[in-house]
């Protein structure tokens, strides 16, 4: 099982950029080899400043693959996709 604390720590480096745009990344769920990450924001969030969902998932996947090698897949929960 993947440790949620390891995923949180790996995402900390990305969070600074998202926080600057009024958004954040939350770990929604952690499984044996899968992680769900939720992009959250407020009315003040600069949604246009955040990379498109497909690119965002790829960035998160790359960071987690490097820092938490047991992560095999990443699900992105992005409010822009609704």
N, CA and C atoms as an extended XYZ file, in Angstrom:
246
Properties=species:S:1:pos:R:3:atomname:S:1:resname:S:1:resid:I:1 pbc="F F F"
N         0.845       -1.186        0.000 N   UNK     1
C         0.000        0.000        0.000 CA  UNK     1
C         0.888        1.246        0.000 C   UNK     1
N         0.483        2.228       -0.756 N   UNK     2
C         1.205        3.492       -0.848 CA  UNK     2
C         0.880        4.319        0.402 C   UNK     2
N         1.887        4.925        0.986 N   UNK     3
C         1.677        5.777        2.150 CA  UNK     3
C         1.209        7.164        1.696 C   UNK     3
N         0.086        7.607        2.236 N   UNK     4
C        -0.452        8.921        1.875 CA  UNK     4
C         0.557       10.021        2.201 C   UNK     4
N         1.282        9.875        3.292 N   UNK     5
C         2.280       10.887        3.677 CA  UNK     5
C         3.358       11.032        2.611 C   UNK     5
N         3.748        9.930        1.971 N   UNK     6
C         4.752        9.986        0.900 CA  UNK     6
C         4.211       10.752       -0.309 C   UNK     6
N         2.943       10.535       -0.624 N   UNK     7
C         2.324       11.234       -1.755 CA  UNK     7
C         2.215       12.727       -1.442 C   UNK     7
N         1.774       13.041       -0.225 N   UNK     8
C         1.659       14.449        0.190 CA  UNK     8
C         3.011       15.152        0.081 C   UNK     8
N         4.042       14.503        0.574 N   UNK     9
C         5.391       15.086        0.532 CA  UNK     9
C         5.846       15.306       -0.911 C   UNK     9
N         5.571       14.345       -1.788 N   UNK    10
C         5.965       14.463       -3.191 CA  UNK    10
C         5.240       15.619       -3.878 C   UNK    10
N         3.988       15.865       -3.490 N   UNK    11
C         3.210       16.932       -4.115 CA  UNK    11
C         3.543       18.318       -3.566 C   UNK    11
N         4.230       18.369       -2.434 N   UNK    12
C         4.545       19.662       -1.820 CA  UNK    12
C         5.278       20.605       -2.774 C   UNK    12
N         6.180       20.082       -3.573 N   UNK    13
C         6.913       20.921       -4.515 CA  UNK    13
C         6.025       21.555       -5.571 C   UNK    13
N         4.980       20.857       -5.966 N   UNK    14
C         4.046       21.391       -6.960 CA  UNK    14
C         3.081       22.401       -6.355 C   UNK    14
N         2.783       22.219       -5.106 N   UNK    15
C         1.745       23.035       -4.461 CA  UNK    15
C         2.052       24.527       -4.486 C   UNK    15
N         3.309       24.912       -4.399 N   UNK    16
C         3.648       26.340       -4.378 CA  UNK    16
C         3.106       27.061       -5.604 C   UNK    16
N         3.285       26.459       -6.757 N   UNK    17
C         2.787       27.072       -7.985 CA  UNK    17
C         1.277       27.149       -8.024 C   UNK    17
N         0.620       26.114       -7.557 N   UNK    18
C        -0.842       26.110       -7.546 CA  UNK    18
C        -1.377       27.112       -6.529 C   UNK    18
N        -0.727       27.175       -5.376 N   UNK    19
C        -1.145       28.130       -4.346 CA  UNK    19
C        -1.033       29.559       -4.852 C   UNK    19
N        -0.013       29.832       -5.653 N   UNK    20
C         0.164       31.176       -6.211 CA  UNK    20
C        -0.997       31.561       -7.119 C   UNK    20
N        -1.635       30.568       -7.736 N   UNK    21
C        -2.786       30.813       -8.611 CA  UNK    21
C        -4.115       30.635       -7.888 C   UNK    21
N        -4.057       30.432       -6.562 N   UNK    22
C        -5.278       30.297       -5.776 CA  UNK    22
C        -5.859       28.899       -5.773 C   UNK    22
N        -5.070       27.899       -6.110 N   UNK    23
C        -5.543       26.516       -6.157 CA  UNK    23
C        -4.687       25.635       -5.254 C   UNK    23
N        -5.064       24.386       -5.139 N   UNK    24
C        -4.297       23.433       -4.347 CA  UNK    24
C        -4.533       22.035       -4.903 C   UNK    24
N        -3.659       21.127       -4.515 N   UNK    25
C        -3.792       19.711       -4.852 CA  UNK    25
C        -4.060       18.952       -3.563 C   UNK    25
N        -5.114       18.145       -3.568 N   UNK    26
C        -5.451       17.331       -2.408 CA  UNK    26
C        -5.391       15.865       -2.796 C   UNK    26
N        -4.835       15.055       -1.918 N   UNK    27
C        -4.833       13.614       -2.140 CA  UNK    27
C        -6.208       13.109       -1.742 C   UNK    27
N        -6.968       12.637       -2.721 N   UNK    28
C        -8.339       12.193       -2.472 CA  UNK    28
C        -8.378       10.742       -2.016 C   UNK    28
N        -7.526        9.902       -2.622 N   UNK    29
C        -7.554        8.474       -2.308 CA  UNK    29
C        -6.216        7.850       -2.669 C   UNK    29
N        -5.814        6.885       -1.868 N   UNK    30
C        -4.571        6.159       -2.110 CA  UNK    30
C        -4.882        4.679       -2.074 C   UNK    30
N        -4.505        3.966       -3.134 N   UNK    31
C        -4.722        2.527       -3.197 CA  UNK    31
C        -3.396        1.790       -3.198 C   UNK    31
N        -3.422        0.544       -3.645 N   UNK    32
C        -2.202       -0.264       -3.685 CA  UNK    32
C        -1.183        0.290       -4.670 C   UNK    32
N        -1.657        0.772       -5.814 N   UNK    33
C        -0.743        1.325       -6.810 CA  UNK    33
C        -1.329        2.541       -7.528 C   UNK    33
N        -2.485        2.996       -7.060 N   UNK    34
C        -3.192        4.099       -7.691 CA  UNK    34
C        -3.409        5.235       -6.697 C   UNK    34
N        -3.298        6.455       -7.192 N   UNK    35
C        -3.533        7.636       -6.368 CA  UNK    35
C        -4.526        8.537       -7.095 C   UNK    35
N        -5.489        9.067       -6.351 N   UNK    36
C        -6.414       10.071       -6.881 CA  UNK    36
C        -6.051       11.410       -6.273 C   UNK    36
N        -5.874       12.401       -7.152 N   UNK    37
C        -5.513       13.744       -6.720 CA  UNK    37
C        -6.584       14.695       -7.216 C   UNK    37
N        -7.059       15.551       -6.302 N   UNK    38
C        -8.106       16.512       -6.632 CA  UNK    38
C        -7.507       17.919       -6.726 C   UNK    38
N        -7.809       18.594       -7.817 N   UNK    39
C        -7.464       20.001       -7.979 CA  UNK    39
C        -8.611       20.800       -7.382 C   UNK    39
N        -8.308       21.676       -6.424 N   UNK    40
C        -9.345       22.471       -5.778 CA  UNK    40
C        -9.013       23.950       -5.911 C   UNK    40
N       -10.055       24.750       -5.919 N   UNK    41
C        -9.858       26.175       -6.019 CA  UNK    41
C       -11.029       26.921       -5.414 C   UNK    41
N       -10.957       28.232       -5.519 N   UNK    42
C       -12.000       29.107       -4.988 CA  UNK    42
C       -12.441       30.053       -6.096 C   UNK    42
N       -13.283       30.979       -5.741 N   UNK    43
C       -13.730       31.981       -6.713 CA  UNK    43
C       -12.557       32.840       -7.190 C   UNK    43
N       -11.501       32.935       -6.383 N   UNK    44
C       -10.339       33.746       -6.737 CA  UNK    44
C        -9.294       32.981       -7.555 C   UNK    44
N        -9.500       31.709       -7.786 N   UNK    45
C        -8.526       30.897       -8.511 CA  UNK    45
C        -8.406       31.355       -9.960 C   UNK    45
N        -7.175       31.461      -10.417 N   UNK    46
C        -6.915       31.779      -11.825 CA  UNK    46
C        -6.902       30.456      -12.603 C   UNK    46
N        -8.074       30.000      -13.007 N   UNK    47
C        -8.184       28.703      -13.691 CA  UNK    47
C        -7.436       28.698      -15.021 C   UNK    47
N        -7.371       29.845      -15.687 N   UNK    48
C        -6.666       29.942      -16.960 CA  UNK    48
C        -5.151       29.813      -16.778 C   UNK    48
N        -4.674       30.046      -15.548 N   UNK    49
C        -3.236       29.984      -15.256 CA  UNK    49
C        -2.745       28.542      -15.053 C   UNK    49
N        -3.667       27.640      -14.835 N   UNK    50
C        -3.313       26.253      -14.535 CA  UNK    50
C        -3.289       25.447      -15.829 C   UNK    50
N        -2.266       24.618      -15.989 N   UNK    51
C        -2.126       23.826      -17.214 CA  UNK    51
C        -3.367       22.973      -17.448 C   UNK    51
N        -3.653       22.624      -18.700 N   UNK    52
C        -4.806       21.797      -19.024 CA  UNK    52
C        -4.771       20.453      -18.278 C   UNK    52
N        -5.950       19.867      -18.059 N   UNK    53
C        -6.045       18.634      -17.276 CA  UNK    53
C        -5.114       17.499      -17.723 C   UNK    53
N        -4.995       17.248      -19.014 N   UNK    54
C        -4.129       16.153      -19.476 CA  UNK    54
C        -2.668       16.412      -19.113 C   UNK    54
N        -2.224       17.633      -19.304 N   UNK    55
C        -0.850       17.984      -18.945 CA  UNK    55
C        -0.649       17.925      -17.434 C   UNK    55
N        -1.642       18.385      -16.692 N   UNK    56
C        -1.547       18.365      -15.237 CA  UNK    56
C        -1.408       16.937      -14.721 C   UNK    56
N        -2.213       16.041      -15.257 N   UNK    57
C        -2.117       14.633      -14.846 CA  UNK    57
C        -0.736       14.074      -15.164 C   UNK    57
N        -0.184       14.425      -16.322 N   UNK    58
C         1.152       13.960      -16.699 CA  UNK    58
C         2.226       14.498      -15.761 C   UNK    58
N         2.107       15.763      -15.367 N   UNK    59
C         3.080       16.359      -14.440 CA  UNK    59
C         3.004       15.662      -13.086 C   UNK    59
N         1.790       15.494      -12.579 N   UNK    60
C         1.618       14.823      -11.287 CA  UNK    60
C         2.139       13.394      -11.365 C   UNK    60
N         1.836       12.694      -12.449 N   UNK    61
C         2.303       11.318      -12.620 CA  UNK    61
C         3.820       11.238      -12.623 C   UNK    61
N         4.458       12.172      -13.310 N   UNK    62
C         5.924       12.170      -13.386 CA  UNK    62
C         6.549       12.415      -12.014 C   UNK    62
N         6.005       13.370      -11.277 N   UNK    63
C         6.531       13.668       -9.944 CA  UNK    63
C         6.364       12.458       -9.027 C   UNK    63
N         5.183       11.858       -9.055 N   UNK    64
C         4.943       10.708       -8.180 CA  UNK    64
C         5.767        9.495       -8.609 C   UNK    64
N         5.936        9.290       -9.904 N   UNK    65
C         6.748        8.160      -10.372 CA  UNK    65
C         8.187        8.298       -9.889 C   UNK    65
N         8.673        9.526       -9.831 N   UNK    66
C        10.039        9.775       -9.378 CA  UNK    66
C        10.166        9.618       -7.861 C   UNK    66
N         9.219       10.217       -7.120 N   UNK    67
C         9.328       10.270       -5.664 CA  UNK    67
C         8.671        9.093       -4.935 C   UNK    67
N         7.659        8.490       -5.550 N   UNK    68
C         6.945        7.359       -4.943 CA  UNK    68
C         6.786        6.293       -6.034 C   UNK    68
N         7.847        5.538       -6.308 N   UNK    69
C         7.842        4.612       -7.449 CA  UNK    69
C         6.740        3.554       -7.436 C   UNK    69
N         6.137        3.297       -6.284 N   UNK    70
C         5.069        2.292       -6.236 CA  UNK    70
C         3.765        2.808       -6.842 C   UNK    70
N         3.678        4.112       -7.132 N   UNK    71
C         2.497        4.662       -7.807 CA  UNK    71
C         2.567        4.278       -9.280 C   UNK    71
N         1.570        3.545       -9.726 N   UNK    72
C         1.526        3.087      -11.119 CA  UNK    72
C         0.567        3.899      -11.977 C   UNK    72
N        -0.462        4.484      -11.334 N   UNK    73
C        -1.399        5.307      -12.104 CA  UNK    73
C        -1.957        6.415      -11.217 C   UNK    73
N        -2.300        7.522      -11.884 N   UNK    74
C        -2.826        8.694      -11.200 CA  UNK    74
C        -4.152        9.070      -11.830 C   UNK    74
N        -5.149        9.240      -10.985 N   UNK    75
C        -6.445        9.762      -11.428 CA  UNK    75
C        -6.489       11.210      -11.003 C   UNK    75
N        -6.824       12.100      -11.929 N   UNK    76
C        -6.956       13.507      -11.618 CA  UNK    76
C        -8.434       13.862      -11.565 C   UNK    76
N        -8.838       14.441      -10.446 N   UNK    77
C       -10.199       14.948      -10.295 CA  UNK    77
C       -10.082       16.455      -10.476 C   UNK    77
N       -10.570       16.933      -11.613 N   UNK    78
C       -10.384       18.334      -12.000 CA  UNK    78
C       -11.752       18.965      -12.245 C   UNK    78
N       -12.088       20.013      -11.491 N   UNK    79
C       -13.416       20.625      -11.660 CA  UNK    79
C       -13.635       21.232      -13.050 C   UNK    79
N       -12.589       21.464      -13.784 N   UNK    80
C       -12.740       22.015      -15.138 CA  UNK    80
C       -13.293       20.989      -16.111 C   UNK    80
N       -13.307       19.716      -15.741 N   UNK    81
C       -13.773       18.659      -16.640 CA  UNK    81
C       -15.261       18.381      -16.502 C   UNK    81
N       -15.936       19.074      -15.631 N   UNK    82
C       -17.367       18.810      -15.419 CA  UNK    82
C       -18.229       19.532      -16.396 C   UNK    82
